[in-house]
Amino acid sequence: MTNSDDDLFSEKSTSSDTQQVQNILELEAKIPDILSSAGKCIEAIQLNNSLEDFRKYSKEFLETVEFISTGLRRQALELEKAEVPVVSLQPKKRYASTPLSNLIFDQSSKLM
């Protein structure tokens, strides 16, 4: 571990540091949920041919993505407060103007 890692996990670390680590661990724990929900969406279409199940699992998927996205934005804001160069935080992709949920439901309508 680096010196800053030692500081982060030492007894001297502030409650803010501890909270940031907990937030990151919580976000990391949600990543498998995204894959699980996406898999269930595919199964709902392929195996069950159930639009109701697809909607349920796609809602779970989108809620999990939103949770992670919000958490990552908060982490980025915390980094900005720590005077990290903003250039390193700029997204490299353009964001779609159409919400992801609309795209998913449009595609599911085409499949049904």
Short mmCIF file of the C-alpha atoms (twelve columns), coordinates in Angstrom:
data_MODEL
# 
_entry.id   MODEL 
# 
loop_
_atom_site.group_PDB 
_atom_site.id 
_atom_site.type_symbol 
_atom_site.label_atom_id 
_atom_site.label_alt_id 
_atom_site.label_comp_id 
_atom_site.label_asym_id 
_atom_site.label_seq_id 
_atom_site.Cartn_x 
_atom_site.Cartn_y 
_atom_site.Cartn_z 
_atom_site.pdbx_PDB_model_num 
ATOM 1   C CA . MET A 1   0.000   0.000   0.000   1 
ATOM 2   C CA . THR A 2   1.086   3.544   -0.623  1 
ATOM 3   C CA . ASN A 3   1.509   6.096   2.097   1 
ATOM 4   C CA . SER A 4   -1.897  7.628   1.307   1 
ATOM 5   C CA . ASP A 5   -3.498  4.156   1.491   1 
ATOM 6   C CA . ASP A 6   -1.917  3.672   4.901   1 
ATOM 7   C CA . ASP A 7   -3.376  6.992   6.018   1 
ATOM 8   C CA . LEU A 8   -6.816  6.104   4.687   1 
ATOM 9   C CA . PHE A 9   -7.000  2.812   6.568   1 
ATOM 10  C CA . SER A 10  -5.161  3.894   9.708   1 
ATOM 11  C CA . GLU A 11  -6.875  4.626   13.002  1 
ATOM 12  C CA . LYS A 12  -6.172  8.294   12.336  1 
ATOM 13  C CA . SER A 13  -8.413  8.361   9.280   1 
ATOM 14  C CA . THR A 14  -11.288 10.762  9.594   1 
ATOM 15  C CA . SER A 15  -14.916 9.751   9.586   1 
ATOM 16  C CA . SER A 16  -15.152 11.399  6.162   1 
ATOM 17  C CA . ASP A 17  -12.485 9.042   4.807   1 
ATOM 18  C CA . THR A 18  -14.222 6.062   6.363   1 
ATOM 19  C CA . GLN A 19  -17.554 7.163   4.897   1 
ATOM 20  C CA . GLN A 20  -16.006 7.503   1.441   1 
ATOM 21  C CA . VAL A 21  -14.582 3.989   1.638   1 
ATOM 22  C CA . GLN A 22  -17.969 2.641   2.756   1 
ATOM 23  C CA . ASN A 23  -19.684 4.454   -0.120  1 
ATOM 24  C CA . ILE A 24  -17.267 2.982   -2.642  1 
ATOM 25  C CA . LEU A 25  -17.716 -0.516  -1.216  1 
ATOM 26  C CA . GLU A 26  -21.496 -0.106  -1.395  1 
ATOM 27  C CA . LEU A 27  -21.252 0.940   -5.044  1 
ATOM 28  C CA . GLU A 28  -18.956 -1.970  -5.811  1 
ATOM 29  C CA . ALA A 29  -21.404 -4.402  -4.194  1 
ATOM 30  C CA . LYS A 30  -24.169 -3.198  -6.544  1 
ATOM 31  C CA . ILE A 31  -22.275 -4.040  -9.746  1 
ATOM 32  C CA . PRO A 32  -23.257 -7.749  -9.729  1 
ATOM 33  C CA . ASP A 33  -26.886 -6.624  -9.310  1 
ATOM 34  C CA . ILE A 34  -26.677 -4.871  -12.682 1 
ATOM 35  C CA . LEU A 35  -25.552 -8.059  -14.376 1 
ATOM 36  C CA . SER A 36  -28.150 -10.133 -12.566 1 
ATOM 37  C CA . SER A 37  -31.004 -7.806  -13.541 1 
ATOM 38  C CA . ALA A 38  -29.810 -7.662  -17.142 1 
ATOM 39  C CA . GLY A 39  -29.675 -11.461 -17.270 1 
ATOM 40  C CA . LYS A 40  -33.179 -11.702 -15.851 1 
ATOM 41  C CA . CYS A 41  -34.420 -9.254  -18.515 1 
ATOM 42  C CA . ILE A 42  -32.973 -11.452 -21.236 1 
ATOM 43  C CA . GLU A 43  -34.469 -14.579 -19.678 1 
ATOM 44  C CA . ALA A 44  -37.864 -12.892 -19.385 1 
ATOM 45  C CA . ILE A 45  -37.841 -12.265 -23.122 1 
ATOM 46  C CA . GLN A 46  -36.188 -15.469 -24.343 1 
ATOM 47  C CA . LEU A 47  -37.539 -18.110 -21.997 1 
ATOM 48  C CA . ASN A 48  -40.706 -16.743 -20.456 1 
ATOM 49  C CA . ASN A 49  -41.741 -14.379 -23.239 1 
ATOM 50  C CA . SER A 50  -43.189 -12.264 -20.432 1 
ATOM 51  C CA . LEU A 51  -43.395 -8.510  -20.875 1 
ATOM 52  C CA . GLU A 52  -44.439 -8.102  -17.229 1 
ATOM 53  C CA . ASP A 53  -41.307 -9.881  -15.967 1 
ATOM 54  C CA . PHE A 54  -39.174 -7.919  -18.410 1 
ATOM 55  C CA . ARG A 55  -40.561 -4.615  -17.112 1 
ATOM 56  C CA . LYS A 56  -39.984 -5.692  -13.508 1 
ATOM 57  C CA . TYR A 57  -36.366 -6.690  -14.099 1 
ATOM 58  C CA . SER A 58  -35.600 -3.745  -16.365 1 
ATOM 59  C CA . LYS A 59  -36.878 -1.444  -13.609 1 
ATOM 60  C CA . GLU A 60  -34.507 -3.154  -11.152 1 
ATOM 61  C CA . PHE A 61  -31.700 -2.781  -13.684 1 
ATOM 62  C CA . LEU A 62  -32.339 0.921   -14.229 1 
ATOM 63  C CA . GLU A 63  -32.688 1.639   -10.508 1 
ATOM 64  C CA . THR A 64  -29.362 -0.057  -9.833  1 
ATOM 65  C CA . VAL A 65  -27.651 1.831   -12.658 1 
ATOM 66  C CA . GLU A 66  -29.099 5.085   -11.325 1 
ATOM 67  C CA . PHE A 67  -27.911 4.250   -7.788  1 
ATOM 68  C CA . ILE A 68  -24.373 3.574   -8.995  1 
ATOM 69  C CA . SER A 69  -24.365 6.613   -11.271 1 
ATOM 70  C CA . THR A 70  -25.474 8.886   -8.430  1 
ATOM 71  C CA . GLY A 71  -22.874 7.409   -6.111  1 
ATOM 72  C CA . LEU A 72  -20.112 7.887   -8.659  1 
ATOM 73  C CA . ARG A 73  -21.182 11.501  -9.226  1 
ATOM 74  C CA . ARG A 74  -20.979 12.094  -5.486  1 
ATOM 75  C CA . GLN A 75  -17.510 10.582  -5.410  1 
ATOM 76  C CA . ALA A 76  -16.475 12.832  -8.301  1 
ATOM 77  C CA . LEU A 77  -17.782 15.874  -6.443  1 
ATOM 78  C CA . GLU A 78  -15.798 14.850  -3.378  1 
ATOM 79  C CA . LEU A 79  -12.696 14.577  -5.557  1 
ATOM 80  C CA . GLU A 80  -13.339 18.052  -6.934  1 
ATOM 81  C CA . LYS A 81  -13.504 19.368  -3.372  1 
ATOM 82  C CA . ALA A 82  -10.112 17.740  -2.806  1 
ATOM 83  C CA . GLU A 83  -8.760  19.930  -5.611  1 
ATOM 84  C CA . VAL A 84  -8.155  17.131  -8.084  1 
ATOM 85  C CA . PRO A 85  -7.759  18.617  -11.575 1 
ATOM 86  C CA . VAL A 86  -11.225 18.782  -13.116 1 
ATOM 87  C CA . VAL A 87  -9.814  17.771  -16.515 1 
ATOM 88  C CA . SER A 88  -9.308  14.228  -15.253 1 
ATOM 89  C CA . LEU A 89  -12.998 13.979  -14.310 1 
ATOM 90  C CA . GLN A 90  -14.438 15.028  -17.662 1 
ATOM 91  C CA . PRO A 91  -16.403 12.317  -19.465 1 
ATOM 92  C CA . LYS A 92  -15.007 11.195  -22.796 1 
ATOM 93  C CA . LYS A 93  -18.347 10.107  -24.214 1 
ATOM 94  C CA . ARG A 94  -21.320 12.204  -25.105 1 
ATOM 95  C CA . TYR A 95  -24.434 11.462  -23.152 1 
ATOM 96  C CA . ALA A 96  -27.501 10.397  -25.065 1 
ATOM 97  C CA . SER A 97  -30.366 12.847  -25.025 1 
ATOM 98  C CA . THR A 98  -32.912 10.013  -24.866 1 
ATOM 99  C CA . PRO A 99  -33.307 8.386   -21.436 1 
ATOM 100 C CA . LEU A 100 -32.048 4.810   -21.243 1 
ATOM 101 C CA . SER A 101 -35.428 3.565   -20.043 1 
ATOM 102 C CA . ASN A 102 -37.101 4.827   -23.233 1 
ATOM 103 C CA . LEU A 103 -34.519 3.077   -25.383 1 
ATOM 104 C CA . ILE A 104 -34.958 -0.210  -23.527 1 
ATOM 105 C CA . PHE A 105 -38.744 -0.144  -23.715 1 
ATOM 106 C CA . ASP A 106 -38.650 0.833   -27.398 1 
ATOM 107 C CA . GLN A 107 -36.407 -2.142  -28.136 1 
ATOM 108 C CA . SER A 108 -38.583 -4.467  -26.055 1 
ATOM 109 C CA . SER A 109 -41.664 -3.301  -27.965 1 
ATOM 110 C CA . LYS A 110 -39.964 -4.232  -31.220 1 
ATOM 111 C CA . LEU A 111 -39.183 -7.698  -29.861 1 
ATOM 112 C CA . MET A 112 -42.729 -8.397  -28.742 1 
# 
